[in-house]
Amino acid sequence: MDSRDTDWDGVRLHVVTGKGGTGKTTVAAALALALASGGRKVLLVEVEGRQGIAQIFDLPPLPYEERRIAVAPSGGDVYALAIDPEEAMLEYMEMFYGMRRAGRALTKMGIVDFATTVAPGFRDVLVTGKTTEAVRRRGKNGKRIYDAVVLDAPPTGRISRFLNVTQEVAGLARVGPIKNHSDLVSKVVKSPETAVHFITLLEEMPVQETLDGIAELRSAGLPPGGIFINMVRESLLPQAALDSAVKGRFDVAELTLGLKAAGLSDGASSTAEALAEEVAEHARRTVLERAERASLAQETLPSYELPLLTDGVDLAGLYELAEAIRTQGAA
């Protein structure tokens, strides 16, 4: 295993959240690859039942078991687990009550659905409990099974409630196995071994949800991690040209001459006008992105920028994102 300094030394549970459409699952997968590189063993967990991990890695739907799905750069393994609340309930009942068979009968009767509907926090305890168990698990040699666990968590608007399990089950159980289990989960989630990372785009709504989510997390006593700005577009023009375009001073005549000099005389004027409008739009977007980046910078959290993958997200793209994550010290 290689050794390196990162911004998250000592963190074993990386919780990844973000507004829908920001690429949360993609970044979680890339982070798992980055953390596993160099000979590490990392578990990537999803809890929303969307089979997003299988889709990204181009695999059949994942069963409720931990299995290796990818080899990380320079060696290292990424395992994946798609948590099924019903199976987690059966494990829970066997672990604490020794009644797995009875549990299967209860699931057929719809008791699991009833329980998680009446007490939604109980479902979160089940899935976070399974995740934190993987964080704590040790082999026969006494060493941790996984060097890190990456949790592809629910969206930003639900993350504080999802992680704040002790409060969520307070009305369900004040004593007994459920209470003890939730306390154990909470101990891991609120410890320095956990970091909650936010995925965002340089757009107003995702940025505002990120800032609100960080504030809610802090209010709940939960540990915010880093901010991953996803799908960042490179500026293709010099700053002077962008400034001129924003102010409406972009010289279309000069652009027309340039097109003619390049041998594009036919329709040079109309082409130049169309290009000038695209430049103006690009400049306006750049200004807006700069403002959103400044808003995020007000948070005293590490920030990382991941490129827009113009060819879409495939396995090669995931490795590219993983390298960007490593290069910036996030893994």
GUMAR-85639 format. One record per residue (C-alpha): x, y, z; chain; residue number from 1. Coordinates in nm, 4 decimals, always signed. Layout:
BEGIN
<r px="X" py="Y" pz="Z" chain="A" resi="NUM"/>
...
***
This chain:
BEGIN
<r px="+0.0000" py="+0.0000" pz="+0.0000" chain="A" resi="1"/>
<r px="+0.1332" py="+0.3462" pz="-0.0863" chain="A" resi="2"/>
<r px="+0.1551" py="+0.6278" pz="+0.1676" chain="A" resi="3"/>
<r px="+0.0415" py="+0.9824" pz="+0.1002" chain="A" resi="4"/>
<r px="-0.0889" py="+1.2844" pz="+0.2820" chain="A" resi="5"/>
<r px="-0.4459" py="+1.3867" pz="+0.2061" chain="A" resi="6"/>
<r px="-0.6951" py="+1.6371" pz="+0.3410" chain="A" resi="7"/>
<r px="-0.8857" py="+1.3498" pz="+0.5029" chain="A" resi="8"/>
<r px="-0.6239" py="+1.1428" pz="+0.6827" chain="A" resi="9"/>
<r px="-0.7988" py="+0.9532" pz="+0.9607" chain="A" resi="10"/>
<r px="-1.1403" py="+0.9641" pz="+0.7926" chain="A" resi="11"/>
<r px="-1.2814" py="+0.6170" pz="+0.7345" chain="A" resi="12"/>
<r px="-1.6413" py="+0.6976" pz="+0.6383" chain="A" resi="13"/>
<r px="-1.6901" py="+0.9366" pz="+0.3465" chain="A" resi="14"/>
<r px="-2.0560" py="+1.0324" pz="+0.3128" chain="A" resi="15"/>
<r px="-2.1371" py="+1.1859" pz="-0.0281" chain="A" resi="16"/>
<r px="-2.4473" py="+1.4015" pz="-0.0764" chain="A" resi="17"/>
<r px="-2.5684" py="+1.6604" pz="-0.3244" chain="A" resi="18"/>
<r px="-2.8710" py="+1.7978" pz="-0.5029" chain="A" resi="19"/>
<r px="-3.0187" py="+1.5719" pz="-0.7702" chain="A" resi="20"/>
<r px="-2.8460" py="+1.6188" pz="-1.1050" chain="A" resi="21"/>
<r px="-2.5091" py="+1.7220" pz="-0.9633" chain="A" resi="22"/>
<r px="-2.3458" py="+1.3831" pz="-1.0297" chain="A" resi="23"/>
<r px="-2.3474" py="+1.2631" pz="-0.6684" chain="A" resi="24"/>
<r px="-2.3207" py="+0.8919" pz="-0.7467" chain="A" resi="25"/>
<r px="-2.0549" py="+0.9513" pz="-1.0126" chain="A" resi="26"/>
<r px="-1.8359" py="+1.1475" pz="-0.7710" chain="A" resi="27"/>
<r px="-1.8903" py="+0.8869" pz="-0.4970" chain="A" resi="28"/>
<r px="-1.7687" py="+0.6159" pz="-0.7365" chain="A" resi="29"/>
<r px="-1.4673" py="+0.8227" pz="-0.8436" chain="A" resi="30"/>
<r px="-1.3846" py="+0.8978" pz="-0.4795" chain="A" resi="31"/>
<r px="-1.3925" py="+0.5260" pz="-0.3983" chain="A" resi="32"/>
<r px="-1.1486" py="+0.4573" pz="-0.6844" chain="A" resi="33"/>
<r px="-0.9217" py="+0.7390" pz="-0.5666" chain="A" resi="34"/>
<r px="-0.9218" py="+0.6179" pz="-0.2059" chain="A" resi="35"/>
<r px="-0.8478" py="+0.2588" pz="-0.3125" chain="A" resi="36"/>
<r px="-0.5549" py="+0.3475" pz="-0.5370" chain="A" resi="37"/>
<r px="-0.2178" py="+0.2249" pz="-0.4269" chain="A" resi="38"/>
<r px="-0.3312" py="-0.1032" pz="-0.2706" chain="A" resi="39"/>
<r px="-0.6191" py="-0.0045" pz="-0.0472" chain="A" resi="40"/>
<r px="-0.9536" py="-0.1786" pz="-0.0050" chain="A" resi="41"/>
<r px="-1.2604" py="+0.0440" pz="-0.0181" chain="A" resi="42"/>
<r px="-1.6325" py="-0.0296" pz="+0.0080" chain="A" resi="43"/>
<r px="-1.8761" py="+0.1790" pz="-0.1983" chain="A" resi="44"/>
<r px="-2.2297" py="+0.1704" pz="-0.0559" chain="A" resi="45"/>
<r px="-2.5598" py="+0.2903" pz="-0.1987" chain="A" resi="46"/>
<r px="-2.8847" py="+0.3131" pz="-0.0041" chain="A" resi="47"/>
<r px="-3.1506" py="+0.4553" pz="-0.2354" chain="A" resi="48"/>
<r px="-3.2305" py="+0.1408" pz="-0.4335" chain="A" resi="49"/>
<r px="-3.1542" py="+0.3006" pz="-0.7706" chain="A" resi="50"/>
<r px="-2.8700" py="+0.0625" pz="-0.8657" chain="A" resi="51"/>
<r px="-2.6708" py="+0.3703" pz="-0.9632" chain="A" resi="52"/>
<r px="-2.3370" py="+0.2042" pz="-0.8873" chain="A" resi="53"/>
<r px="-2.4133" py="-0.0882" pz="-1.1193" chain="A" resi="54"/>
<r px="-2.5097" py="+0.1510" pz="-1.3988" chain="A" resi="55"/>
<r px="-2.1934" py="+0.3605" pz="-1.3666" chain="A" resi="56"/>
<r px="-1.9645" py="+0.0567" pz="-1.3656" chain="A" resi="57"/>
<r px="-2.1721" py="-0.1110" pz="-1.6407" chain="A" resi="58"/>
<r px="-2.2601" py="-0.4097" pz="-1.4226" chain="A" resi="59"/>
<r px="-2.5748" py="-0.6174" pz="-1.3657" chain="A" resi="60"/>
<r px="-2.7871" py="-0.5086" pz="-1.0653" chain="A" resi="61"/>
<r px="-2.5950" py="-0.5582" pz="-0.7424" chain="A" resi="62"/>
<r px="-2.7230" py="-0.8116" pz="-0.4882" chain="A" resi="63"/>
<r px="-2.7314" py="-0.7497" pz="-0.1140" chain="A" resi="64"/>
<r px="-2.3743" py="-0.8637" pz="-0.0624" chain="A" resi="65"/>
<r px="-2.0300" py="-0.7060" pz="-0.0815" chain="A" resi="66"/>
<r px="-1.8494" py="-0.7863" pz="-0.4027" chain="A" resi="67"/>
<r px="-1.5466" py="-0.6508" pz="-0.5869" chain="A" resi="68"/>
<r px="-1.6413" py="-0.4335" pz="-0.8831" chain="A" resi="69"/>
<r px="-1.3233" py="-0.2495" pz="-0.9870" chain="A" resi="70"/>
<r px="-0.9464" py="-0.2377" pz="-0.9585" chain="A" resi="71"/>
<r px="-0.8147" py="+0.1047" pz="-0.8611" chain="A" resi="72"/>
<r px="-0.5160" py="+0.2849" pz="-1.0170" chain="A" resi="73"/>
<r px="-0.1817" py="+0.1389" pz="-0.8999" chain="A" resi="74"/>
<r px="-0.3645" py="-0.1553" pz="-0.7443" chain="A" resi="75"/>
<r px="-0.6311" py="-0.1610" pz="-0.4776" chain="A" resi="76"/>
<r px="-0.9866" py="-0.2900" pz="-0.4855" chain="A" resi="77"/>
<r px="-1.3283" py="-0.1270" pz="-0.4828" chain="A" resi="78"/>
<r px="-1.6086" py="-0.3379" pz="-0.3414" chain="A" resi="79"/>
<r px="-1.9738" py="-0.2395" pz="-0.3655" chain="A" resi="80"/>
<r px="-2.2877" py="-0.2991" pz="-0.1623" chain="A" resi="81"/>
<r px="-2.6429" py="-0.2008" pz="-0.2528" chain="A" resi="82"/>
<r px="-2.8247" py="-0.2021" pz="+0.0805" chain="A" resi="83"/>
<r px="-3.1757" py="-0.3439" pz="+0.0771" chain="A" resi="84"/>
<r px="-3.3752" py="-0.2280" pz="+0.3838" chain="A" resi="85"/>
<r px="-3.5691" py="-0.5564" pz="+0.4015" chain="A" resi="86"/>
<r px="-3.2513" py="-0.7653" pz="+0.4079" chain="A" resi="87"/>
<r px="-3.0991" py="-0.5235" pz="+0.6570" chain="A" resi="88"/>
<r px="-3.4055" py="-0.5719" pz="+0.8751" chain="A" resi="89"/>
<r px="-3.3605" py="-0.9511" pz="+0.8632" chain="A" resi="90"/>
<r px="-2.9951" py="-0.9164" pz="+0.9606" chain="A" resi="91"/>
<r px="-3.0932" py="-0.6833" pz="+1.2418" chain="A" resi="92"/>
<r px="-3.3560" py="-0.9217" pz="+1.3800" chain="A" resi="93"/>
<r px="-3.1156" py="-1.2144" pz="+1.3663" chain="A" resi="94"/>
<r px="-2.8375" py="-1.0135" pz="+1.5299" chain="A" resi="95"/>
<r px="-3.0407" py="-0.8748" pz="+1.8175" chain="A" resi="96"/>
<r px="-3.3329" py="-1.1145" pz="+1.8554" chain="A" resi="97"/>
<r px="-3.2173" py="-1.4399" pz="+1.6930" chain="A" resi="98"/>
<r px="-3.5345" py="-1.4563" pz="+1.4833" chain="A" resi="99"/>
<r px="-3.4383" py="-1.4365" pz="+1.1156" chain="A" resi="100"/>
<r px="-3.7027" py="-1.6913" pz="+1.0114" chain="A" resi="101"/>
<r px="-3.9695" py="-1.5007" pz="+1.1948" chain="A" resi="102"/>
<r px="-3.8379" py="-1.1883" pz="+1.0309" chain="A" resi="103"/>
<r px="-3.8924" py="-1.3381" pz="+0.6865" chain="A" resi="104"/>
<r px="-4.2503" py="-1.4169" pz="+0.7820" chain="A" resi="105"/>
<r px="-4.2974" py="-1.0601" pz="+0.9019" chain="A" resi="106"/>
<r px="-4.1659" py="-0.9195" pz="+0.5752" chain="A" resi="107"/>
<r px="-4.4195" py="-1.1280" pz="+0.3827" chain="A" resi="108"/>
<r px="-4.6917" py="-0.9797" pz="+0.6011" chain="A" resi="109"/>
<r px="-4.5716" py="-0.6295" pz="+0.5191" chain="A" resi="110"/>
<r px="-4.4542" py="-0.5538" pz="+0.8733" chain="A" resi="111"/>
<r px="-4.1258" py="-0.4086" pz="+0.7452" chain="A" resi="112"/>
<r px="-4.3072" py="-0.1619" pz="+0.5187" chain="A" resi="113"/>
<r px="-4.5419" py="-0.0773" pz="+0.8033" chain="A" resi="114"/>
<r px="-4.2572" py="-0.0192" pz="+1.0488" chain="A" resi="115"/>
<r px="-4.0533" py="+0.1984" pz="+0.8148" chain="A" resi="116"/>
<r px="-4.3621" py="+0.4000" pz="+0.7185" chain="A" resi="117"/>
<r px="-4.4711" py="+0.4646" pz="+1.0761" chain="A" resi="118"/>
<r px="-4.1127" py="+0.5334" pz="+1.1869" chain="A" resi="119"/>
<r px="-3.9116" py="+0.6463" pz="+0.8804" chain="A" resi="120"/>
<r px="-3.6071" py="+0.6991" pz="+1.1001" chain="A" resi="121"/>
<r px="-3.5955" py="+0.3247" pz="+1.1601" chain="A" resi="122"/>
<r px="-3.5192" py="+0.2638" pz="+0.7924" chain="A" resi="123"/>
<r px="-3.2316" py="+0.5094" pz="+0.8103" chain="A" resi="124"/>
<r px="-3.0992" py="+0.3336" pz="+1.1213" chain="A" resi="125"/>
<r px="-3.0999" py="+0.0051" pz="+0.9303" chain="A" resi="126"/>
<r px="-2.9050" py="+0.1316" pz="+0.6295" chain="A" resi="127"/>
<r px="-2.6641" py="+0.3571" pz="+0.8198" chain="A" resi="128"/>
<r px="-2.6162" py="+0.0785" pz="+1.0716" chain="A" resi="129"/>
<r px="-2.5071" py="-0.1605" pz="+0.7976" chain="A" resi="130"/>
<r px="-2.2670" py="+0.1023" pz="+0.6629" chain="A" resi="131"/>
<r px="-2.1090" py="+0.1867" pz="+0.9989" chain="A" resi="132"/>
<r px="-2.0747" py="-0.1848" pz="+1.0750" chain="A" resi="133"/>
<r px="-1.8560" py="-0.2118" pz="+0.7640" chain="A" resi="134"/>
<r px="-1.6497" py="+0.0829" pz="+0.8910" chain="A" resi="135"/>
<r px="-1.5921" py="-0.0887" pz="+1.2284" chain="A" resi="136"/>
<r px="-1.5499" py="-0.4456" pz="+1.1040" chain="A" resi="137"/>
<r px="-1.2172" py="-0.6176" pz="+1.1707" chain="A" resi="138"/>
<r px="-1.0640" py="-0.9359" pz="+1.0370" chain="A" resi="139"/>
<r px="-0.9154" py="-1.2212" pz="+1.2404" chain="A" resi="140"/>
<r px="-0.5841" py="-1.0359" pz="+1.2464" chain="A" resi="141"/>
<r px="-0.7484" py="-0.7447" pz="+1.4255" chain="A" resi="142"/>
<r px="-0.7117" py="-0.5060" pz="+1.1311" chain="A" resi="143"/>
<r px="-1.0003" py="-0.3230" pz="+0.9712" chain="A" resi="144"/>
<r px="-1.1467" py="-0.5062" pz="+0.6718" chain="A" resi="145"/>
<r px="-1.1845" py="-0.1839" pz="+0.4733" chain="A" resi="146"/>
<r px="-0.9439" py="+0.1079" pz="+0.4645" chain="A" resi="147"/>
<r px="-1.2376" py="+0.3360" pz="+0.3881" chain="A" resi="148"/>
<r px="-1.6101" py="+0.3258" pz="+0.3178" chain="A" resi="149"/>
<r px="-1.7811" py="+0.5645" pz="+0.0735" chain="A" resi="150"/>
<r px="-2.1547" py="+0.6088" pz="+0.1229" chain="A" resi="151"/>
<r px="-2.3614" py="+0.7368" pz="-0.1694" chain="A" resi="152"/>
<r px="-2.6158" py="+0.9015" pz="+0.0579" chain="A" resi="153"/>
<r px="-2.9580" py="+1.0652" pz="+0.0004" chain="A" resi="154"/>
<r px="-2.9755" py="+1.4170" pz="-0.1485" chain="A" resi="155"/>
<r px="-2.8740" py="+1.7298" pz="+0.0400" chain="A" resi="156"/>
<r px="-3.2257" py="+1.8147" pz="+0.1533" chain="A" resi="157"/>
<r px="-3.2500" py="+1.4917" pz="+0.3539" chain="A" resi="158"/>
<r px="-2.8924" py="+1.4342" pz="+0.4641" chain="A" resi="159"/>
<r px="-2.9112" py="+1.5780" pz="+0.8177" chain="A" resi="160"/>
<r px="-3.2214" py="+1.3767" pz="+0.9037" chain="A" resi="161"/>
<r px="-3.0727" py="+1.0658" pz="+0.7439" chain="A" resi="162"/>
<r px="-2.7548" py="+1.0845" pz="+0.9538" chain="A" resi="163"/>
<r px="-2.9043" py="+1.2147" pz="+1.2780" chain="A" resi="164"/>
<r px="-3.0366" py="+0.8682" pz="+1.3661" chain="A" resi="165"/>
<r px="-3.0452" py="+0.9085" pz="+1.7444" chain="A" resi="166"/>
<r px="-3.2962" py="+1.1908" pz="+1.7194" chain="A" resi="167"/>
<r px="-3.4954" py="+1.0125" pz="+1.4490" chain="A" resi="168"/>
<r px="-3.5595" py="+0.7038" pz="+1.6632" chain="A" resi="169"/>
<r px="-3.6033" py="+0.8908" pz="+1.9923" chain="A" resi="170"/>
<r px="-3.9789" py="+0.8492" pz="+1.9761" chain="A" resi="171"/>
<r px="-3.9525" py="+0.4879" pz="+1.8639" chain="A" resi="172"/>
<r px="-3.7306" py="+0.3440" pz="+2.1363" chain="A" resi="173"/>
<r px="-3.5790" py="+0.4997" pz="+2.4464" chain="A" resi="174"/>
<r px="-3.4150" py="+0.1771" pz="+2.5659" chain="A" resi="175"/>
<r px="-3.3270" py="-0.1629" pz="+2.4254" chain="A" resi="176"/>
<r px="-3.1470" py="-0.2908" pz="+2.1132" chain="A" resi="177"/>
<r px="-3.2836" py="-0.0298" pz="+1.8718" chain="A" resi="178"/>
<r px="-3.1728" py="+0.2553" pz="+2.0979" chain="A" resi="179"/>
<r px="-2.8319" py="+0.0962" pz="+2.1577" chain="A" resi="180"/>
<r px="-2.7891" py="+0.0320" pz="+1.7860" chain="A" resi="181"/>
<r px="-2.8728" py="+0.3916" pz="+1.6931" chain="A" resi="182"/>
<r px="-2.6343" py="+0.5214" pz="+1.9593" chain="A" resi="183"/>
<r px="-2.3542" py="+0.3107" pz="+1.8107" chain="A" resi="184"/>
<r px="-2.4316" py="+0.4407" pz="+1.4622" chain="A" resi="185"/>
<r px="-2.4385" py="+0.7982" pz="+1.5900" chain="A" resi="186"/>
<r px="-2.1039" py="+0.7520" pz="+1.7631" chain="A" resi="187"/>
<r px="-1.9392" py="+0.6622" pz="+1.4306" chain="A" resi="188"/>
<r px="-2.1209" py="+0.9267" pz="+1.2239" chain="A" resi="189"/>
<r px="-2.0363" py="+1.2113" pz="+1.4627" chain="A" resi="190"/>
<r px="-1.6747" py="+1.1042" pz="+1.5118" chain="A" resi="191"/>
<r px="-1.3609" py="+1.2430" pz="+1.3422" chain="A" resi="192"/>
<r px="-1.3615" py="+0.9212" pz="+1.1354" chain="A" resi="193"/>
<r px="-1.6551" py="+1.0575" pz="+0.9326" chain="A" resi="194"/>
<r px="-1.6730" py="+1.3407" pz="+0.6777" chain="A" resi="195"/>
<r px="-1.9819" py="+1.4474" pz="+0.4835" chain="A" resi="196"/>
<r px="-1.8878" py="+1.5754" pz="+0.1383" chain="A" resi="197"/>
<r px="-2.1150" py="+1.7944" pz="-0.0727" chain="A" resi="198"/>
<r px="-2.1363" py="+1.7711" pz="-0.4522" chain="A" resi="199"/>
<r px="-2.2475" py="+2.0834" pz="-0.6363" chain="A" resi="200"/>
<r px="-2.2444" py="+2.2612" pz="-0.9694" chain="A" resi="201"/>
<r px="-2.1590" py="+2.6273" pz="-1.0247" chain="A" resi="202"/>
<r px="-2.5295" py="+2.7104" pz="-1.0476" chain="A" resi="203"/>
<r px="-2.7484" py="+2.9070" pz="-0.8091" chain="A" resi="204"/>
<r px="-2.9807" py="+2.6327" pz="-0.6790" chain="A" resi="205"/>
<r px="-2.7196" py="+2.3587" pz="-0.6196" chain="A" resi="206"/>
<r px="-2.4870" py="+2.6102" pz="-0.4510" chain="A" resi="207"/>
<r px="-2.7628" py="+2.7401" pz="-0.2235" chain="A" resi="208"/>
<r px="-2.8673" py="+2.3854" pz="-0.1300" chain="A" resi="209"/>
<r px="-2.5048" py="+2.3061" pz="-0.0526" chain="A" resi="210"/>
<r px="-2.4696" py="+2.6087" pz="+0.1765" chain="A" resi="211"/>
<r px="-2.8005" py="+2.5296" pz="+0.3475" chain="A" resi="212"/>
<r px="-2.7008" py="+2.1644" pz="+0.3880" chain="A" resi="213"/>
<r px="-2.3682" py="+2.2553" pz="+0.5469" chain="A" resi="214"/>
<r px="-2.5455" py="+2.4853" pz="+0.7924" chain="A" resi="215"/>
<r px="-2.7991" py="+2.2151" pz="+0.8839" chain="A" resi="216"/>
<r px="-2.5233" py="+1.9618" pz="+0.9289" chain="A" resi="217"/>
<r px="-2.3334" py="+2.1874" pz="+1.1668" chain="A" resi="218"/>
<r px="-2.6509" py="+2.2592" pz="+1.3650" chain="A" resi="219"/>
<r px="-2.6979" py="+1.8849" pz="+1.4101" chain="A" resi="220"/>
<r px="-2.3400" py="+1.8407" pz="+1.5327" chain="A" resi="221"/>
<r px="-2.2434" py="+1.6417" pz="+1.2241" chain="A" resi="222"/>
<r px="-1.9024" py="+1.6759" pz="+1.0529" chain="A" resi="223"/>
<r px="-1.9017" py="+1.8563" pz="+0.7148" chain="A" resi="224"/>
<r px="-1.6255" py="+1.7426" pz="+0.4810" chain="A" resi="225"/>
<r px="-1.5294" py="+1.8972" pz="+0.1499" chain="A" resi="226"/>
<r px="-1.7096" py="+2.0645" pz="-0.1392" chain="A" resi="227"/>
<r px="-1.6717" py="+1.8927" pz="-0.4753" chain="A" resi="228"/>
<r px="-1.7580" py="+2.1286" pz="-0.7617" chain="A" resi="229"/>
<r px="-1.8527" py="+1.8962" pz="-1.0439" chain="A" resi="230"/>
<r px="-1.8763" py="+1.9412" pz="-1.4233" chain="A" resi="231"/>
<r px="-1.6473" py="+2.2449" pz="-1.4340" chain="A" resi="232"/>
<r px="-1.6020" py="+2.3879" pz="-1.7841" chain="A" resi="233"/>
<r px="-1.2694" py="+2.5375" pz="-1.8811" chain="A" resi="234"/>
<r px="-1.2752" py="+2.8911" pz="-2.0120" chain="A" resi="235"/>
<r px="-1.1697" py="+2.8810" pz="-2.3759" chain="A" resi="236"/>
<r px="-1.1020" py="+3.2534" pz="-2.4142" chain="A" resi="237"/>
<r px="-0.8589" py="+3.5043" pz="-2.2621" chain="A" resi="238"/>
<r px="-0.9955" py="+3.7080" pz="-1.9727" chain="A" resi="239"/>
<r px="-0.9752" py="+4.0305" pz="-2.1763" chain="A" resi="240"/>
<r px="-1.2034" py="+3.8849" pz="-2.4425" chain="A" resi="241"/>
<r px="-1.4519" py="+3.7678" pz="-2.1791" chain="A" resi="242"/>
<r px="-1.4572" py="+4.1083" pz="-2.0110" chain="A" resi="243"/>
<r px="-1.5205" py="+4.2777" pz="-2.3451" chain="A" resi="244"/>
<r px="-1.8020" py="+4.0349" pz="-2.4285" chain="A" resi="245"/>
<r px="-1.9751" py="+4.0911" pz="-2.0932" chain="A" resi="246"/>
<r px="-1.9652" py="+4.4667" pz="-2.1515" chain="A" resi="247"/>
<r px="-2.0983" py="+4.4258" pz="-2.5065" chain="A" resi="248"/>
<r px="-1.7756" py="+4.5508" pz="-2.6602" chain="A" resi="249"/>
<r px="-1.6690" py="+4.2386" pz="-2.8436" chain="A" resi="250"/>
<r px="-1.5364" py="+4.3460" pz="-3.1864" chain="A" resi="251"/>
<r px="-1.7391" py="+4.1546" pz="-3.4460" chain="A" resi="252"/>
<r px="-1.5614" py="+4.3334" pz="-3.7317" chain="A" resi="253"/>
<r px="-1.2241" py="+4.2123" pz="-3.6073" chain="A" resi="254"/>
<r px="-1.3593" py="+3.8591" pz="-3.5775" chain="A" resi="255"/>
<r px="-1.4920" py="+3.8845" pz="-3.9358" chain="A" resi="256"/>
<r px="-1.1478" py="+3.9842" pz="-4.0600" chain="A" resi="257"/>
<r px="-0.9954" py="+3.6943" pz="-3.8748" chain="A" resi="258"/>
<r px="-1.2359" py="+3.4483" pz="-4.0371" chain="A" resi="259"/>
<r px="-1.1563" py="+3.5873" pz="-4.3811" chain="A" resi="260"/>
<r px="-0.7831" py="+3.5638" pz="-4.3104" chain="A" resi="261"/>
<r px="-0.8375" py="+3.1994" pz="-4.2243" chain="A" resi="262"/>
<r px="-0.9935" py="+3.1409" pz="-4.5648" chain="A" resi="263"/>
<r px="-1.3556" py="+3.1466" pz="-4.4487" chain="A" resi="264"/>
<r px="-1.4759" py="+3.4360" pz="-4.6618" chain="A" resi="265"/>
<r px="-1.8184" py="+3.2944" pz="-4.7516" chain="A" resi="266"/>
<r px="-2.0684" py="+3.4103" pz="-4.4917" chain="A" resi="267"/>
<r px="-1.7927" py="+3.5500" pz="-4.2693" chain="A" resi="268"/>
<r px="-2.0087" py="+3.8327" pz="-4.1363" chain="A" resi="269"/>
<r px="-2.3038" py="+3.6137" pz="-4.0299" chain="A" resi="270"/>
<r px="-2.0683" py="+3.3510" pz="-3.8881" chain="A" resi="271"/>
<r px="-1.8871" py="+3.6191" pz="-3.6893" chain="A" resi="272"/>
<r px="-2.2145" py="+3.7495" pz="-3.5448" chain="A" resi="273"/>
<r px="-2.3198" py="+3.3977" pz="-3.4387" chain="A" resi="274"/>
<r px="-1.9786" py="+3.3345" pz="-3.2812" chain="A" resi="275"/>
<r px="-1.9928" py="+3.6700" pz="-3.1029" chain="A" resi="276"/>
<r px="-2.3278" py="+3.5761" pz="-2.9462" chain="A" resi="277"/>
<r px="-2.1818" py="+3.2451" pz="-2.8281" chain="A" resi="278"/>
<r px="-1.8850" py="+3.4298" pz="-2.6807" chain="A" resi="279"/>
<r px="-2.1211" py="+3.6679" pz="-2.5000" chain="A" resi="280"/>
<r px="-2.3211" py="+3.3763" pz="-2.3588" chain="A" resi="281"/>
<r px="-2.0010" py="+3.2013" pz="-2.2518" chain="A" resi="282"/>
<r px="-1.8836" py="+3.5226" pz="-2.0847" chain="A" resi="283"/>
<r px="-2.2127" py="+3.5705" pz="-1.8977" chain="A" resi="284"/>
<r px="-2.2007" py="+3.2124" pz="-1.7725" chain="A" resi="285"/>
<r px="-1.8408" py="+3.2570" pz="-1.6637" chain="A" resi="286"/>
<r px="-1.9354" py="+3.5644" pz="-1.4596" chain="A" resi="287"/>
<r px="-2.2223" py="+3.3780" pz="-1.2918" chain="A" resi="288"/>
<r px="-1.9983" py="+3.0788" pz="-1.2183" chain="A" resi="289"/>
<r px="-1.7399" py="+3.3122" pz="-1.0685" chain="A" resi="290"/>
<r px="-2.0059" py="+3.4537" pz="-0.8339" chain="A" resi="291"/>
<r px="-2.1195" py="+3.1058" pz="-0.7258" chain="A" resi="292"/>
<r px="-1.7582" py="+3.0007" pz="-0.6688" chain="A" resi="293"/>
<r px="-1.7150" py="+3.3065" pz="-0.4454" chain="A" resi="294"/>
<r px="-2.0256" py="+3.2070" pz="-0.2456" chain="A" resi="295"/>
<r px="-1.8842" py="+2.8597" pz="-0.1856" chain="A" resi="296"/>
<r px="-1.5472" py="+3.0081" pz="-0.0881" chain="A" resi="297"/>
<r px="-1.7130" py="+3.1726" pz="+0.2143" chain="A" resi="298"/>
<r px="-1.7247" py="+2.8258" pz="+0.3701" chain="A" resi="299"/>
<r px="-1.3996" py="+2.7291" pz="+0.5378" chain="A" resi="300"/>
<r px="-1.4044" py="+2.3814" pz="+0.3849" chain="A" resi="301"/>
<r px="-1.1638" py="+2.2199" pz="+0.1385" chain="A" resi="302"/>
<r px="-1.2883" py="+2.2600" pz="-0.2180" chain="A" resi="303"/>
<r px="-1.2154" py="+2.0488" pz="-0.5245" chain="A" resi="304"/>
<r px="-1.3025" py="+2.1017" pz="-0.8908" chain="A" resi="305"/>
<r px="-1.3833" py="+1.8137" pz="-1.1244" chain="A" resi="306"/>
<r px="-1.3939" py="+1.8577" pz="-1.5023" chain="A" resi="307"/>
<r px="-1.6984" py="+1.8202" pz="-1.7224" chain="A" resi="308"/>
<r px="-1.6603" py="+1.4900" pz="-1.9087" chain="A" resi="309"/>
<r px="-1.7537" py="+1.5869" pz="-2.2626" chain="A" resi="310"/>
<r px="-1.7712" py="+1.2229" pz="-2.3740" chain="A" resi="311"/>
<r px="-2.0023" py="+1.1248" pz="-2.0894" chain="A" resi="312"/>
<r px="-1.9386" py="+0.9133" pz="-1.7813" chain="A" resi="313"/>
<r px="-1.7867" py="+0.5737" pz="-1.8500" chain="A" resi="314"/>
<r px="-1.5189" py="+0.3727" pz="-1.6707" chain="A" resi="315"/>
<r px="-1.2425" py="+0.5761" pz="-1.8354" chain="A" resi="316"/>
<r px="-1.4165" py="+0.8934" pz="-1.7191" chain="A" resi="317"/>
<r px="-1.4359" py="+0.7620" pz="-1.3636" chain="A" resi="318"/>
<r px="-1.0613" py="+0.7019" pz="-1.3618" chain="A" resi="319"/>
<r px="-1.0091" py="+1.0540" pz="-1.4942" chain="A" resi="320"/>
<r px="-1.2194" py="+1.1965" pz="-1.2111" chain="A" resi="321"/>
<r px="-1.0403" py="+0.9750" pz="-0.9586" chain="A" resi="322"/>
<r px="-0.7070" py="+1.1150" pz="-1.0742" chain="A" resi="323"/>
<r px="-0.8375" py="+1.4702" pz="-1.0390" chain="A" resi="324"/>
<r px="-0.9525" py="+1.3880" pz="-0.6852" chain="A" resi="325"/>
<r px="-0.6111" py="+1.2465" pz="-0.5953" chain="A" resi="326"/>
<r px="-0.4178" py="+1.5309" pz="-0.7574" chain="A" resi="327"/>
<r px="-0.6062" py="+1.7852" pz="-0.5448" chain="A" resi="328"/>
<r px="-0.5380" py="+1.5966" pz="-0.2215" chain="A" resi="329"/>
<r px="-0.8895" py="+1.4721" pz="-0.1513" chain="A" resi="330"/>
<r px="-0.7788" py="+1.1068" pz="-0.1468" chain="A" resi="331"/>
***
